[in-house]
Amino acid sequence: MKVAKSLTEHEEHLFRVMSGNRFLRMEGLSNEIAFFIYPYLPEDALEVAAAKKRVKNRLSTAGVMVLEINLYDLSVELLKERGVWDRVLAAEPDLDKADFREMLQGMLDPQLHIAPAIRDRLAQEQFDIFFLTGIGEAFPYIRSHNVLNNLHSVVKGKPMLMFFPGHYEQSDTLGSSLVLFGRLKDDQYYRAKNILEQEA
């Protein structure tokens, strides 16, 4: 029951922080980008998804609009828009895993495809906070640190929260790393803040 309590506390913390003016106005960032990460245990994914939905609803009731983009769903949309989805499905059974991954990584390059698609969707919507989800589902075709690095010029003027199934290890000496599923060190990424350490 301890885990459930911890997740409940996380949910309350997320709502308190994100409904506050300090967060929405991106105050206290010292000219840093307003990228935040919510790391959670991969085995808690279903509970976190339910909590995220409740937080979005509560924020909406409080007049704070959230725009959510799921990286996996976006990838499928992009492949369908470009008319290559059926080709990808047909190729998967015959291709070696490494070759298939390489093919998809080329088709879903964060700089060429993902970031511009996110920019287009952000431009079409009114929102106060941007949620980026589907990180685990899109791995290994899309690496979270690559996406974040390419969103610096795309997500401006609004805070972004990435839901990350794993650890966000921050160290003054070793730098900060995204550790997907608690096992795979995605790469060093130091510009985001852990939202669980933010004050409401």
Secondary structure, 3 states (H helix, E strand, C coil): CHHHHHHHHHHHHHHHHHCCHHHHCCCCCCCCCCEEEEEECHHHHHHHHHHHHHHHHHHHHCCCCEEEEEHHHHHHHHHHHCCCHHHHHHHCCCCCHHHHHHHHHHHCCHHHHHHHHHHHHHHHCCCCEEEEECHHHHCCCCCHHHHHHHHCCCCCCCCEEEEEEEEEEEECCCEEEEEECCCEEEEECCCCEEHHHCCC
